[in-house]
């Protein structure tokens, strides 16, 4: 059996980075600060700033029943722009692919460090983990970049009246959630490339039984004895015992 633990130190670091990147991507999905809307009328939006995410729109108000007023945005709502609808779908898909990638990566690294069986599927496991990581990064980066370009183009969202949001902001900026999400996307794609670049050393693993036999017969220096015979009462004779030596004179 070949010792392969020294061949996957970078991939072990990539696994840790992949877990951190998945947590960052999940956090960015739930944050509200995808867009920062600056409004001129502060009658309802007291702070003058509203946060627009992909799941809800929130702002602080002193006139409404709740100080922090939030309204959910359903994927089937007709007023949502296509970049937010796409973000709701792709970010959830990215979280699922990232979780699957972490599971496969743990399995692949475990095969290298702890497995005692043959590693015929080792390369396939690393390739699958890397592909899932890259797919996660692509699924998350597309909606993040799309929403960022929409904010830079100052595109508005026609919210219904119950949101108490203006028809268009006086100014809008890219929120912190987009930066966090892009950092997670780049990090998890880097992890995917690290797993895809893994190459096991050449050569095939020897069967475990052959290795054990070699240890017992060659390296230990032990000598084997002949076959052991059975007696009538079910016991076994020791072939190295001479009965004449055991007789008293």
C-alpha positions as CSV (number, residue, x, y, z in Angstrom):
1,X,0.0,0.0,0.0
2,X,1.5,3.3,-1.0
3,X,1.7,6.2,1.4
4,X,0.0,9.2,-0.1
5,X,-0.6,11.6,2.7
6,X,2.3,13.8,1.7
7,X,0.8,14.3,-1.7
8,X,-2.4,16.2,-0.6
9,X,-1.3,18.8,1.9
10,X,-2.4,21.6,-0.5
11,X,-5.8,19.9,-0.9
12,X,-6.2,19.7,2.8
13,X,-5.7,23.4,3.1
14,X,-8.1,23.8,0.1
15,X,-10.7,21.8,2.1
16,X,-10.4,24.2,5.0
17,X,-10.7,27.2,2.7
18,X,-13.6,25.6,0.9
19,X,-15.5,25.3,4.2
20,X,-14.8,29.0,5.0
21,X,-15.8,30.1,1.5
22,X,-19.1,28.1,1.7
23,X,-19.9,29.9,5.0
24,X,-19.1,33.3,3.4
25,X,-21.4,32.5,0.4
26,X,-24.2,31.4,2.7
27,X,-23.9,34.6,4.8
28,X,-23.9,36.8,1.6
29,X,-27.1,35.0,0.5
30,X,-28.9,36.0,3.6
31,X,-27.6,39.6,4.0
32,X,-29.9,42.5,3.1
33,X,-27.1,44.9,1.9
34,X,-27.0,44.0,-1.7
35,X,-28.2,47.5,-2.7
36,X,-28.1,50.7,-0.6
37,X,-30.9,53.1,-1.6
38,X,-30.5,56.7,-0.6
39,X,-33.9,58.4,-0.5
40,X,-34.6,62.1,-0.3
41,X,-38.0,61.9,1.5
42,X,-37.3,60.8,5.1
43,X,-40.9,60.9,6.2
44,X,-41.2,57.2,6.3
45,X,-37.6,56.1,5.7
46,X,-36.2,58.0,8.7
47,X,-32.6,57.1,8.2
48,X,-32.7,58.1,4.5
49,X,-31.1,54.8,3.5
50,X,-32.9,51.5,2.6
51,X,-31.3,48.1,2.2
52,X,-32.4,46.0,-0.7
53,X,-31.4,42.3,-0.7
54,X,-32.6,39.4,-2.7
55,X,-35.1,38.2,-0.1
56,X,-36.3,41.4,1.6
57,X,-36.2,45.2,1.6
58,X,-35.6,46.9,5.0
59,X,-35.2,50.4,6.4
60,X,-35.4,52.2,9.7
61,X,-38.5,54.3,10.4
62,X,-39.9,56.3,13.4
63,X,-43.4,56.5,12.0
64,X,-44.3,52.8,11.4
65,X,-45.2,50.2,14.0
66,X,-41.8,48.6,13.8
67,X,-38.5,50.5,14.0
68,X,-36.9,48.2,11.5
69,X,-39.4,47.7,8.8
70,X,-38.8,44.8,6.4
71,X,-40.9,43.3,3.6
72,X,-40.3,39.9,2.0
73,X,-39.8,39.6,-1.7
74,X,-41.3,36.5,-3.2
75,X,-39.7,34.9,-6.3
76,X,-43.1,34.9,-8.1
77,X,-43.6,38.7,-7.6
78,X,-44.0,40.5,-10.9
79,X,-42.2,43.7,-9.8
80,X,-38.8,42.0,-9.2
81,X,-36.2,42.5,-11.8
82,X,-34.6,39.5,-13.5
83,X,-31.3,39.9,-11.7
84,X,-32.9,39.4,-8.3
85,X,-35.0,36.5,-9.4
86,X,-31.9,34.9,-10.8
87,X,-30.0,35.6,-7.6
88,X,-32.6,33.8,-5.5
89,X,-32.3,30.7,-7.6
90,X,-28.5,30.6,-8.2
91,X,-27.5,31.5,-4.7
92,X,-29.5,28.6,-3.3
93,X,-28.0,26.3,-5.9
94,X,-24.5,27.6,-5.0
95,X,-25.1,26.7,-1.3
96,X,-26.2,23.2,-2.3
97,X,-23.3,22.7,-4.6
98,X,-20.9,24.0,-2.1
99,X,-22.2,21.7,0.6
100,X,-21.9,18.8,-1.7
101,X,-18.4,19.8,-2.7
102,X,-17.3,19.9,1.0
103,X,-18.7,16.4,1.6
104,X,-16.9,15.0,-1.5
105,X,-13.7,16.9,-0.6
106,X,-13.7,15.4,3.0
107,X,-14.2,12.0,1.4
108,X,-11.3,12.5,-1.0
109,X,-8.9,13.8,1.7
110,X,-9.9,11.0,4.0
111,X,-9.0,8.5,1.4
112,X,-5.5,10.0,1.2
113,X,-4.8,10.3,4.9
114,X,-6.7,7.4,6.5
115,X,-7.9,4.8,4.0
116,X,-6.2,1.4,3.9
117,X,-8.0,0.2,0.9
118,X,-7.0,0.5,-2.7
119,X,-7.4,4.1,-4.1
120,X,-8.6,3.3,-7.6
121,X,-11.1,6.2,-7.4
122,X,-8.9,8.7,-5.7
123,X,-8.4,10.9,-8.8
124,X,-12.2,10.8,-9.5
125,X,-13.0,11.9,-6.0
126,X,-10.7,14.9,-6.2
127,X,-12.0,15.9,-9.6
128,X,-15.6,15.7,-8.4
129,X,-14.8,17.9,-5.4
130,X,-13.0,20.4,-7.6
131,X,-15.8,20.5,-10.1
132,X,-18.4,21.1,-7.4
133,X,-16.3,23.9,-6.0
134,X,-15.9,25.6,-9.3
135,X,-19.6,25.2,-10.1
136,X,-20.4,26.8,-6.7
137,X,-18.2,29.8,-7.5
138,X,-19.8,30.3,-11.0
139,X,-23.4,30.0,-9.6
140,X,-22.7,32.6,-7.0
141,X,-20.6,35.0,-9.0
142,X,-23.1,35.4,-11.9
143,X,-25.9,37.0,-9.8
144,X,-23.4,39.0,-7.8
145,X,-21.9,40.6,-10.8
146,X,-25.3,41.1,-12.5
147,X,-26.7,42.9,-9.5
148,X,-23.5,45.0,-9.2
149,X,-23.8,46.2,-12.8
150,X,-27.5,47.0,-12.2
151,X,-26.6,49.2,-9.3
152,X,-23.9,50.9,-11.2
153,X,-26.4,51.6,-14.0
154,X,-28.8,53.0,-11.3
155,X,-31.7,50.7,-12.3
156,X,-34.7,51.0,-10.1
157,X,-37.3,48.5,-8.7
158,X,-41.0,49.3,-8.9
159,X,-42.0,48.3,-5.4
160,X,-45.7,48.0,-4.5
161,X,-47.2,50.6,-2.0
162,X,-47.0,48.3,1.0
163,X,-43.2,48.5,0.9
164,X,-43.3,52.2,1.5
165,X,-40.3,52.5,-0.8
166,X,-39.9,55.3,-3.4
167,X,-40.2,54.5,-7.0
168,X,-36.6,55.4,-7.6
169,X,-33.7,56.3,-5.3
170,X,-31.8,59.5,-5.6
171,X,-28.7,57.5,-5.4
172,X,-27.8,53.8,-4.9
173,X,-24.6,52.0,-4.0
174,X,-23.3,48.5,-4.1
175,X,-23.9,46.9,-0.7
176,X,-21.4,45.0,1.4
177,X,-23.1,41.7,0.7
178,X,-21.9,41.8,-2.9
179,X,-18.3,42.3,-1.9
180,X,-18.6,39.5,0.7
181,X,-20.2,37.2,-1.9
182,X,-17.5,37.9,-4.5
183,X,-14.8,37.1,-2.0
184,X,-16.4,33.8,-1.2
185,X,-16.9,33.0,-4.9
186,X,-13.2,33.7,-5.8
187,X,-12.0,31.7,-2.7
188,X,-14.1,28.6,-3.5
189,X,-13.1,28.7,-7.1
190,X,-9.5,28.7,-6.0
191,X,-10.2,25.7,-3.9
192,X,-11.7,24.0,-6.8
193,X,-8.6,24.5,-9.0
194,X,-6.5,23.1,-6.2
195,X,-8.5,19.9,-6.1
196,X,-8.6,19.7,-9.9
197,X,-4.8,20.0,-10.0
198,X,-4.2,17.0,-7.8
199,X,-2.3,14.2,-9.4
200,X,-1.6,10.9,-7.4
201,X,1.9,9.5,-7.8
202,X,2.4,6.9,-10.5
203,X,2.3,3.3,-9.7
204,X,-0.3,0.9,-8.4
205,X,-1.0,0.0,-4.9
206,X,0.0,-3.5,-3.8
207,X,-2.7,-5.7,-2.2
208,X,-2.6,-5.7,1.6
209,X,-2.3,-9.4,1.9
210,X,0.9,-9.5,-0.2
211,X,2.4,-6.7,1.9
212,X,1.6,-8.7,5.1
213,X,3.1,-11.9,3.7
214,X,6.2,-10.1,2.7
215,X,6.6,-8.7,6.2
216,X,6.1,-12.0,7.9
217,X,8.3,-14.1,5.6
218,X,11.1,-11.7,4.6
219,X,11.6,-8.7,6.8
220,X,10.9,-10.4,10.1
221,X,13.4,-13.2,9.7
222,X,11.1,-15.8,11.0
223,X,11.3,-19.4,9.8
224,X,8.3,-21.5,9.0
225,X,7.8,-25.0,10.2
226,X,6.1,-28.0,8.6
227,X,2.5,-28.8,8.7
228,X,0.9,-29.6,12.1
229,X,-0.6,-33.0,12.5
230,X,-3.7,-33.9,14.5
231,X,-3.9,-36.7,17.2
232,X,-6.9,-39.0,17.8
233,X,-8.2,-36.9,20.6
234,X,-8.4,-33.8,18.5
235,X,-5.2,-32.2,19.8
236,X,-2.3,-31.2,17.6
237,X,1.2,-32.7,17.6
238,X,4.3,-30.5,17.8
239,X,6.6,-31.7,15.0
240,X,9.7,-30.2,16.7
241,X,9.2,-32.4,19.8
242,X,11.3,-35.6,19.8
243,X,9.5,-38.3,22.0
244,X,12.8,-40.2,22.5
245,X,14.4,-37.1,24.2
246,X,11.4,-36.9,26.5
247,X,12.0,-40.5,27.9
248,X,13.9,-40.9,31.1
249,X,16.9,-43.3,31.1
